[in-house]
């Protein structure tokens, strides 16, 4: 089953606006989704860049944002979503900057792709504080009932 994930800030495979990057205010874009099954218990959102450090020779996937235990009834997040405004029960994991927050695109070279991946789960994940992407993926194994993704791109201006 597929989830539909969209943003009013950029189209699928379109350019992510500067405001949502390290060259702007570095705030998360607004996101909306639909298609969450009624039996889903929680949602996970992971944002990562598989083109790090150089899209011509990628060597790693850089994690920009990890959210888990979002309530299944929630249908989106506002621009600039941070821990203080997340729905009750939602948890923020640790990104590759070692922060528990959104970290926007900041590619060192070239145009990178940023994958916003949403998963609907048939369970809430165990509370593990500032979990890493790897820990969240391990915990959700066998519990994914639907998923969807939105891809944006960005290249530094300067």
C-alpha positions as CSV (number, residue, x, y, z in Angstrom):
1,X,0.0,0.0,0.0
2,X,1.3,3.5,-0.9
3,X,1.2,6.7,1.0
4,X,1.0,10.0,-0.8
5,X,3.5,12.5,0.5
6,X,3.6,16.1,-0.7
7,X,4.9,19.6,0.1
8,X,3.5,23.0,-0.8
9,X,7.2,24.2,-0.9
10,X,8.4,22.0,-3.8
11,X,7.1,19.4,-6.3
12,X,8.3,15.8,-6.4
13,X,11.8,15.9,-7.9
14,X,11.7,19.7,-7.8
15,X,14.1,22.1,-6.2
16,X,13.9,22.5,-2.4
17,X,13.6,26.3,-1.6
18,X,16.6,27.9,0.0
19,X,14.7,28.7,3.2
20,X,14.7,25.0,4.0
21,X,18.5,24.6,3.5
22,X,21.7,25.6,5.4
23,X,21.9,28.7,3.1
24,X,18.5,29.9,4.3
25,X,16.7,29.5,7.7
26,X,17.3,25.7,7.8
27,X,13.7,25.0,8.7
28,X,11.7,21.9,7.6
29,X,9.3,22.3,4.7
30,X,5.6,21.8,5.2
31,X,4.6,18.2,4.6
32,X,1.2,16.6,4.0
33,X,0.3,13.0,3.5
34,X,-2.7,10.8,2.8
35,X,-3.5,7.1,2.4
36,X,-2.7,6.0,6.0
37,X,-4.5,2.7,6.7
38,X,-7.0,2.8,9.5
39,X,-5.2,0.0,11.3
40,X,-1.9,1.9,11.3
41,X,-0.7,2.8,14.8
42,X,2.2,5.2,14.1
43,X,4.3,6.9,11.4
44,X,8.0,7.3,10.8
45,X,9.5,10.1,8.7
46,X,13.2,9.8,7.6
47,X,14.9,12.4,5.4
48,X,18.2,11.4,3.9
49,X,20.6,12.2,1.0
50,X,22.1,9.2,-0.8
51,X,24.4,11.4,-2.9
52,X,26.9,12.3,-0.1
53,X,29.4,13.8,-0.4
54,X,29.5,14.1,-4.2
55,X,26.7,12.9,-6.5
56,X,29.3,11.9,-9.1
57,X,30.9,9.6,-6.6
58,X,28.5,9.0,-3.7
59,X,30.0,7.2,-0.7
60,X,27.4,7.5,2.0
61,X,23.8,8.3,2.8
62,X,23.6,11.4,5.0
63,X,20.6,11.5,7.4
64,X,18.9,14.9,7.8
65,X,15.9,14.1,10.0
66,X,14.4,11.2,11.9
67,X,10.9,11.3,13.4
68,X,9.1,8.3,14.9
69,X,5.9,7.5,16.7
70,X,4.1,10.2,14.9
71,X,0.4,9.5,15.6
72,X,-1.3,7.7,12.7
73,X,-4.1,10.2,12.7
74,X,-1.8,13.1,11.9
75,X,-1.9,14.1,8.2
76,X,1.1,16.4,8.0
77,X,3.6,18.7,9.6
78,X,3.8,22.5,9.4
79,X,6.8,24.4,8.0
80,X,9.5,24.7,10.7
81,X,8.3,21.6,12.6
82,X,10.4,21.2,15.7
83,X,10.1,19.1,18.9
84,X,8.0,21.7,20.7
85,X,5.3,21.7,18.0
86,X,5.2,18.0,17.2
87,X,2.1,16.0,18.0
88,X,2.0,14.3,21.5
89,X,4.0,11.1,21.5
90,X,6.2,12.0,18.5
91,X,9.9,11.5,19.0
92,X,12.9,13.1,17.2
93,X,15.8,10.9,16.4
94,X,19.4,11.9,15.9
95,X,20.6,13.0,12.4
96,X,24.1,12.8,11.1
97,X,25.0,16.2,12.5
98,X,24.3,14.5,15.9
99,X,21.4,16.8,16.5
100,X,17.8,15.9,17.3
101,X,16.3,18.3,14.8
102,X,15.7,18.8,11.1
103,X,18.9,19.6,9.3
104,X,18.3,21.0,5.8
105,X,20.2,20.3,2.6
106,X,23.8,21.6,2.6
107,X,25.6,19.7,-0.2
108,X,29.3,20.3,-0.4
109,X,29.3,19.8,-4.2
110,X,26.8,19.3,-7.0
111,X,23.0,18.8,-7.0
112,X,21.9,16.3,-4.4
113,X,18.6,14.4,-4.0
114,X,16.8,14.4,-0.7
115,X,14.4,11.6,0.0
116,X,11.5,12.3,2.4
117,X,10.3,8.8,3.3
118,X,7.1,8.2,5.3
119,X,6.2,4.8,6.7
120,X,3.0,3.7,8.4
121,X,3.4,1.0,11.0
122,X,1.1,-1.4,12.7
123,X,2.7,-0.6,16.1
124,X,4.3,2.2,18.0
125,X,8.0,1.9,18.4
126,X,9.7,1.3,21.8
127,X,10.7,4.6,23.4
128,X,14.4,5.0,22.7
129,X,15.0,8.8,22.9
130,X,17.2,10.2,20.2
131,X,17.4,7.0,18.2
132,X,19.4,6.9,15.0
133,X,18.0,6.1,11.6
134,X,19.6,2.6,11.9
135,X,17.9,2.0,15.2
136,X,14.5,3.2,14.0
137,X,14.8,1.0,10.8
138,X,15.6,-2.0,13.0
139,X,12.8,-1.4,15.4
140,X,10.2,-1.0,12.6
141,X,11.2,-4.2,10.8
142,X,8.1,-6.3,10.2
143,X,5.8,-3.5,11.1
144,X,5.6,-1.4,7.9
145,X,2.1,-1.5,6.4
146,X,2.5,1.3,3.8
147,X,5.2,3.8,2.6
148,X,5.6,6.7,0.4
149,X,8.2,9.2,-0.6
150,X,8.8,12.7,-1.8
151,X,12.1,13.6,-3.5
152,X,13.5,17.1,-3.7
153,X,16.9,18.4,-5.0
154,X,19.2,21.1,-4.0
155,X,22.5,22.6,-5.1
156,X,24.3,25.4,-3.2
157,X,24.1,28.8,-4.9
158,X,27.6,30.0,-4.0
